[in-house]
Amino acid sequence: LGIPEDGNLAGRLFISAGLGGMSGAQGKAAEIAGAASIVAEVDDSRIETRYSQGWVSHRTGELAEAVKIAQEHQAAGKPCAVAYHGNIVDLLEYVCDHGIHVDLLSDQTSCHVPYDGGYCPQGLSFEQRTRMLDEDPEQFARLVDKTLQHHYELVCRLHDRGTYFFDYGNAFLKAVYD
């Protein structure tokens, strides 16, 4: 990103997904590094936990609001961690469709177990995902595959626009490959 060794991520936008388990640290890490960040999460209870712990500074279920908050902080060179209650694929579609530059992009959903509920298909709420896992696991797996493919395509689009993507060790790229 051309940041000097003694610099930080002030004025940069970082987007990721997942606020459960170890991925809950993403927002706080972004703030420590000086970035404006948005972390998508489908399970509102995870957002509430991270918000009450102070690991995210803002929370919203509205795409436009999440992006506005992050962009205001980005323009001011001030860090923030916005928890977006929704699917990462919806967030990535939004930034692509609105020409929003993303400096850093990652994903920390539980892609090591995508068919066991670690990855939520686009178009399903967390509750719908949980129900479908129980009632129709084959259809759930098909929706996971479809969403992973689209997610990957969006990552590639953003990469072509200058975004630096990194797999955070959650097996996102392996899940896409599989």
N, C-alpha and C positions, 0 to 999 in steps of 0.2 A: 504493500500500500504506500510505500515511499515515506514511511514515518521514521523520523530520526530515532536513534537509539534511546535518547533521553526524552522522547515524546510519548504521547498517549493516544487514545482513540477519540479525543474530543473532535466533534464535528463529523463523526462517522456513524453510519447506521448499521446495526447488527440485528439480524433476524434469525430466530431459531424456533424450536418447538419442544415442548415437554417440560413440565414443572414438578414431576413426581420423582421420588427417590433422589439419586445424585444429580439429576438434571435440574433440580430446584435451585442449584447454585448459579445457573447461567445468568439470570438477571443481575444478581449481586456482583458477579465477576465482570459483567459489562459495565456496571456503574463504577467499580473499582478502577477499571481500565479507562474510564472517561467516555465511553460510548453511549449513544442513545440506542435503546434496544426495544424490540418487541418480541415477546416469547408467546407463541400460541399454545394453548392447552385446552383440551376438550372437557376435562373433568373439573368443574367449578370448585369442588372441595380441595383440589390441589392448589388452585389459585388462592382460595381463602387462606389456606395454610401458609403459603409463601408471602401473601400480603400481610397477614397478622405477624409473621416473623420479621417483616421488614426486608425481605429478599426481593420483592418487587415494590415499586413506588406508586404505581398506578394500575388500575384494573378496569376493563371495559369489555363489553360484548359487541361493540360496534367497530367495524373495520375502519371507517373514516376517522372516528375519534382516536383509535389507537395510533393510526398513522400521523394524525395531526399533532398529538401530544409528543410523539417521538420526533417529528420534524421540527417542532418549536424548540425542543431541547437541543437537537442537532444544530440548528441555526445559531443558537446562543452558545454553542460549545459546552453545554452542560449535560452531564450524564443523567440517564433515567432508565428505568426498567418497567416497561408496560406489559402487563399480562393481558393478552387478548383471549377472551373466552370463545374459542372457535377452532376450526380446523386450519392447520398450517397451509394446506393447499388453497383454501379460500383466501388466506392472507397473501400468498404468493401470486395468485391470479390478480388480486387487487393491485399489488405494486407493479406487476407487469402491465396491466391494462391502463394504469395511470402514469406510466413512465417514471416511476419513483426509483431512483438509484439506491441500490443496497450495496454497501461496501463489503460486509461480511455476512455469510450465510452458513448455517449449520442445521443440524437436526439431532435432537436427543430423545426422540420417542423410543419406545422399547422394540426396535426392529429385530432384535434377536429372537423375539417371540411374536411376530406380526399376526399370526393366525390364532393366537391365544388371547387377543385383546390388547397387545402391545402397540398396535397401530390402528387408528380409527379411520375407516373409509369416509371419504368426502360425502356429504349429504346426510350422514347419520349423526344424531345427537349421541352423547355419551350413554344415555339411557337406552336408546335404540340399538346401539352397538352391543351393549351388554345383553339385551334381550335376544338379538340375532345370534350372538355367540352360542346361546343356549338352545334356541329353537331351530336355527338353520345355519350350522357352521360351514356347509359347503358354499352357500350363497355369500356368507360373510367372507370366506377366503377369496372368492371371485371379485368381490368389491374391494378387498384389500389389494389384490393384484392390479386392478384397474386404477385405483388411486395412486399406488406406488409408481406406476408407469407415468401417470400424469404429473405427479410430484417431481419425478426425475426430469421430465420434459421441461417443466418450469425452472428447475435448477439450471438446466442447460441454457435456456433462454436468458436467464439472469447472468450466467457465466459469460455468455457471448456479449453481454452489455457491460462487462467489467467487474462483475461481482466475484469475490474470492469465496469459493465454497470449500468447506472441509467437513469430512465425516468425523464425528466426535467419538468414534469408537463404539457406536450403538448398533452397528451393522446395517445402516441404511443402504449403503451401496451394495452390500452382500444380498440384502433382501430384494433389491431391484434386480440384481443379476440373477438370483434364483428364480 
